[in-house]
Amino acid sequence: MAVLRIGCSVLPSVLDRDQPLRLLQWENIDAHLQLYEPLLGYAGVPPRTAGTPESLGLEPLVAASWIRSDNGRTYTFELNRGIRSASGNELTAEDVCWAWERSIGVGSIGAWIARNLALYSAEQACEHIRPAGRYTVRFDLPRPTTILPHLLTVIVPTIFDSAEARAHATADDPWALRWLRTNSAGFGPYTVERCTETSFVLRANPNYRRGPLPFDQVEYVAIPDAEARLDALRSGEVDVATDLDTSAGRYGDVEVRSVPTTWQTKLGLNVTTHPLTELRLRQAIAAAIPYDRIVADGYLGNARTMDSCLNRTVWGFAPVGDLIRHDPAMATRLVAELGELPPIEFYYHDELPQLARTAAIITESLESAGIPINPVLIDGAEHSMRRIARDMPMYLESDGPITIDGRYALGHDVNPPLDGVFDFTGYHSDAIDERLTAGLGELDDDRVRRLLAEVQQIAVRDLPWVPLAEQMFVFGTRPRVDGYRWYPLSRLRLRDLRERP
């Protein structure tokens, strides 16, 4: 039996992406990617072309094809036939429709995604997303839009084997939330063999439509320390190690790669908290930060400086010409204009070593500019809860969109109800809302790009947070593992990996 061992920081623990517990933990997203597949996706490219325009094109995945009506309100998807789950059930249009009804009904990530389509309830999902045959799904949307195909690459709403999922539903748990937290009911390449606090193991889906898979079993091994993960990779204890904290290159017979992501590191500034209500102070903070040093020393070169509040890999990215760069003289001048400032509490967590190093650089730089800072180290769970409660005047964060459409990415950061980074800082802009709303209903790509460029200009001008760096995904493989392909949501797709001949 061929077994693949993956070294990761923590074991996956919540496999249903509509459940908010540990929502953004990378390992949970990684596991979900192996269990479920969306209607549409990306072709995947070799690492050398990661992030290039040709690497961002949509293609059918679970769907075989799709067409859009001229008015942009009706989309019809033909499904691939013969797709079966590990339980042996064939995927049909009913599974896709149930996925949307469930996701909106749960009221988490999928509900926010559906709002981009002007769908606000499970009842609306049933009305506007219907089978048009056993293998045909029709979306009749309340308003015209071109964002739907991009949203369908997202891992939520999850296309479950609805027959299997419903078998585990109860009267008090109609969406089988308890069972799906640690079990799988998908049509993807792998299924869950074991998910406990101390062990996470996948086994190949024997019915996978693009099988057979090179690995019969995949075992995740929790190694919290990044240096220890690299050591385990070099010794052969694991075959792959993710989220390494080292430069790309060869380490003996091990290869470490660093590829672009949609994620970024940012400095949140609560615009409702004195003295951060003052725009000049936010500008001084932005001018005091040495961005090149954060890339070189904070991320060991595994990041890129930013030219906007969107990453370059996100569709609609537009460089902002007057983005504040590192300018200590400007920072010092603005601080002098403001007079005496009270200390500002600066919160960060160290679940990623890069964040601890970056926090130290920020603290040193702001103090050098005369901005009094009180750094506070807290654990990741508390950091997440306090951010939601808007209980941190200044905080360091690492996150990003799970689809590459700028309307999704900027809407995620600006608009309720999910509360993205802008809302976590108490910031709101009617001008941004106006442009994003117009963008969602616009069918001309050039006009959408112009609207998104204006949104980025406004956001960078108002500075509810400071864009620090575009993060890279850093992972290593042993010689026996080949076949890695890059996707915009740049994590490992185990279906691509194979044993080197």
N, C-alpha and C positions, 0 to 999 in steps of 0.2 A: 504494500500500500504506500503510495507517494504522499508524504506529509510535508506541509510548508509551515515553518514556525516564524512568527512575526513578533519582534520585540517592540513593545509600545509602553507609554508612560503609565497608563492605568488600563484595566480591562474594560471592555464595553459593558454597559450595565442597563441601558434603556434603548431598546431596539425600535421603538415606535416613535417616529420623529414628531408626531403631534402631541407627545406627552412632554410637558415643560421641564421635568426633572432632568438636570444636567443637559439641557437642550443643546448647548453649543460645544459640548465636549467632543473633541475630534474623534476619539475612538468610537463613540456611539454613531457618529456620522459614517465613519469607515465601515463599521459592521453593517449598517443599513444599506450601504452601497453594494454589498455582496449579496444581500437577500432580496432586493427589490429592483425593478427596472421601470423607468417612466415611458410614456408614449414616444417621446422624442429625445434625442441626445446629440452627442458630438462624435465625429469619426475617431477622434484620438490621433495623436501624432507622436513621432519620436521626440525625445527630449530636446534635440538640437533645434526644432522648430516650435517649441512651446511658446505660446503667447502671440504668435504671428497671426495676421488676419486670416490666413487660410486654415488656421487651427480652430477657428471659432464658428465654423459653419454648421448649421443644423442638419440633422439627418434622421430618418425614421429609426425607431428602436423596437418597442413593442408594436407601434403602428407600422403598417406597411407603406402607407401613403396618406396624404391629406390634401384637401382643397379648401380654399377660402372664397366666400362669395365676394362679389365686387363691392358690396357695401360694407364689408368687414365685420358683419355681425354673425354670419353663419360659417362654421367650420365643420367639415365632415372628415372623420378619420376611419380608414379601413384598417382593421387589426390583422397582424400576422396570424395565420391559422396554425393549429397544432401546438400552441404554447401551453405547456403543462407545469403545474406546480409539483413540488416534491410529493404531495399527497395524491397526484395523478389527475387532478381536476383541470379541465381545459379553460383557458382564459377566454371570456366572452365580453361583449359590450356591457353586460350587467355588472361585471366586476369593476369596470371603469366608472360607471355611474354610481355604484355603491361607494367607491373610493371617495368621490367628491361629496356625496351626501354625508358620509361618516366624518370626513375631515372638517367640513364646515360645521357639522353638528357638535363635534368635540370642542370647537371654538378656540383653537390655538393657531399654529402656523398656517394650516390650510385655510382657516377662516380669513386670515389676513391676505393670503394669496388670492382668494376668491374675491375679495373686495376690489382688487385691481380690475376685475371683470364686472363690477357692479352687482355681484351676487353676495347677499348678506345673510342667508339662512339656508338650512338644509332643505326646506320646502322649495326655495327658489332653485336649488341645485337640481331637484327632481323635475322641476318645470322646464328648466333651460338646458339640461344635459340629459339626453335620452338615447336609448338604443334605437337605431334605424335599421335593424336587422341583427342577426346573431353576432356578427363580427363588424358592425358599423356603429360608430358613436357620433352623434350630432350635437354640437354646441350651438344653440340659438341664443346669442348674448343680448342683454338689454341695451347695449350700446356698441357702436363699432370700435374696433381696436386691432392693432397688430401685435400686441404683447402676448396673446395666448400661446403661440408656439414656443416662445421663450419660457413662459411659466411652466409649460409641460415638460421641460427638461429638469425641473426641480424635483427633489426626492419626496416632496409632499405636494398634493395629496398622493398617498401611497396606494399603488395598485395591489391590493391584497387578493388572494384567493378567498373570495367572499364566502364561499360555502364553508371552507375550513375555519375562517374567522368567526362566522356566525355560530358555528358549532360550540364555540367557547364563550359565547355571550350569555348573560344572565339578565334577569329582570332588573336588577339594580346596576348592571353594567352592560347596557345594550350594544356598546361598541367594542366589547372584549378588551378593554384597556388593560385589565390586570394580566390577562394571558399574553397579550401581544407585547407587553413590556419586556418579557424575557424569552419569548418564543417567536417563531416566524411562520408566516403563511403567504409566501411570495412565489413569484415565477422567475426569480433571479437564479444566478448560477449556484448559490449555496443555500443551505438551510441550517438551522441551529441544532447542534447535537447536544450542547451543554452550555448553560449560562448561569453561573453562580458567582458569588463574591470572590472565589479563589480560582475559577477556571472558566475559560471561554473557548469553545471548540465549534468549528463549522464542519459540515460534511457536504460533499458535492451533491447537487440536485441531479438525480439519475435521469430526470426527464428534461434537463435544460436543453433548449432548442438549438443552442450553438455548441453543445457538448460533443463528445465527452471532454471533461475538464482534465488538465494535466495533473492536478492534485486532488486526491481523494478526500483529504482532510486538511484543515487549516487550524493551527493552534496559536492563539494569542498568548504571549508571555509578558506579564507586567514587570517592567524594569524602570522604576521611577526616575532614576538618574540618567541623564543623556549620555554622559561619559561611560557609564556602565553599560548602556545599550550598545554603544560602539564597540566596547570590549567584548561583549557577548557575540556581536556580529563577527568580529575578527577571530574569535576562538572557535566559531562554528556552533555555538549554543543556539543561535537563531540564524535564519536564512535571510531575513529582511529586518531592518530596524528603521522606525519612523521618527520624525521630529528630532533629528540629531542636532547637536550644538557644536558644529565644527565646519570648517571650510570644505567646499566641494573638492574632489580629487580622489586619488587612489591611496589606500592605506593597506599596503601589502597586496593581498589578492581581493580586497574589498573595494568596491566603487561607491563613492558618495556623490549624489547628485543634488543640485539646487535648482529648482524650477519655479516659474512665476505662479502666483496665486491671485485670487480676488480679494484677499484679506489684507488688512492694514493695521498698523499700530497708530493710535491717536491719543491725544491728551484732551480729555473732556473738561470743559470749563462751565460750571453751573452759572448761567447768566442771571439767575434770580438771587444769587448769594453775594452779599457785599464782601469784598470790593470788586468782585468779578462782573458786577453789573456795568462797570465802566469799560467801554470799548477800548480806550487807550491802554488800559492795563492788559487786556487780552492781546492787543497788538504788541505790547512790550514783551509779553511772554513768548509770543511767536517769534519775535526778532531775537530774543536771547538764546534760542535753542540751536545748537550746532548739529544740523541734520546729517551732514556728512560723517560726523563722529558717531552718531547713533547707528548709521549703517555699518561703519567700519568696526567700531568697538562694541556697540550694543548687540549687533547681529552678526558680527564676524564676517561681514561682507554678504551675508545671506538676506539681503533686502535691497530696496532701491529708494532713493529720495523721491518725493511726490511732487507733481506739477499741478495737482488739483485735489479735490476731496474724493475723487474716484480713482481707482487703479487703472492702469493702462489696458488691462485685459478686459475691462467692462465696456460694452457697446455704449457709445454716447460720451465717452471720456473726451474732455476738451481741456487743453492746458490753459491755466489762468495766468494771464500776463503779469498781473500785479500781486501775485502770491507773495506773502512776506517771507523773505529768506533770512538766513543768519546774518544779523546786523547788530552787533553789540552796541555800537554808538547810538543807533535808533532806540534800542531798548533802554539805555541809560538816560537818554533825553526824555523819553516818555515817562519814565519813573520819576525823574526830577520834577516834571510838570504836575504829577499827581500828588506829590508831597508824601508825608509819612503814611505808610501802609501797615495794616494789621497783618500778623502771620496768617498764611493760607495753608490749610491742611491739605496735604497731597497724598492720596491713597493709591496703593498699588499692591499687587500680589506677586508671588514669585513661583507660580506653578510652571512658568517658562523662565529659564535663567536669563533669557534675553530681556525680559521685562525688568528684572531686578537691576541689570546693568544699565538699561535705558533710564530707569528711575534715578539712579545715582548720577547719571550725566545731566538729566534735567534739573535735579536739585542743585548740583554744583553751578550750573549755568545761570539759573534764576537768581541764586544768591549772589553770584558775581555781578549781576545787573542791578542789585539792590532790592530785589523782590524777596521778602521774608517768607520762607517755606518751612513747613513742619511735615516732613515725610512720615507716613504711617503705613507700616506693612501689616496687611491682614490676609486671611486665607481666601482662596478663590471663591468659595461658596458665599462667604460674607460679603465679599466684593460685589458679586452678582446681585445679591439681595439689596445691598445699600445703593447700588446704581439704579435699580428699579424704583426704590423709594426716593430717589434724588437726594440722597443723604450724604453726598460727598461734594464738597466745593470744587475740588480738582481731582482727577483720577486718570490713571493710565489704563488703556484698554486695548485688546486685540480682538477684532472681529471683522466680519465682512459678509457680502451677499452670497447666496448659493445659486444665483443665476446671473448671467452676464449682461442682462438688459439694464441700462441706466435708469429707466423708469422704475424698475423694481428696486434697484440698489438705493437710489435717492429717496424713493417713497418709503422704503424700509427705515431709513434714517430720519425721516421728517414727520410722516403722518401717523396719527393714531389708527387702529387701537393698539398695535403691538408695542409702540413706544421704542423707537430706535435711539441712536446716539443723540440726535438733536433733542428729542423729547426727554431723554435722561438728563439733559442739561437745562431743562426748563425752557428751551428755545422754541419759538414758533414763528413762521413767516407766512403771511397771507400771500405774498408775491410768489413764494415757492409753491404753495398749494395750488395757486392759480395755474402756474406753468406745468406742474405735474399732472393736474387734472386735464389740461388741454392736451398734453402729450399722450395720455392714455387713450384719448378719443381720436387722435390724429393718425391718418393713414399714410401720410407722406413722410418717408424716413428723413429727408433733409430738414423738414420743418421740426420733426421730433428732435433731431440733433441740435438745432438752434435753441429750442426750448430747454434742453438739458444743459447746454452750455451756459445759458442764463442762470439756471438754478445753481450750477457750480460757482459762478461768479458771485451770486448773492451770498451763498453759504460761506465762501472763503472770506468775503468782505466782513460778514457779521461775526465770524470766528466763535461759534459755540463750541468748537473743538479745533485743535490744531492737528492737521495731518502730518504725521511724523515719518512714516516709512511704509512702503509696500513690502509685505513679507514674502519670503520664499518658502517653499516646501522642501525640506532637506531630509533625505532618506538614503539608506545604504543597502546594497545587496551583495551577496556572496556570488562566486562565479557560477554556481549551479542554477541561478535564477536569471532568466532572460525575459524579454518581451514587454518591458514597461512601456506604456503609452500615456501621453499627457492629455488631460482634459481640463476645461476651465475650472471646474471644482476639483482642484489638483490633489486628489488623494489616490491611493492605490486601487485599481480595479483588478481584483484577483483573477477575474476571468481572462485577463490578458497575459498574466504571468505564466511561464512555463519553465520546464527544466531544460537547461542548455544541453544540446546533444553532446 
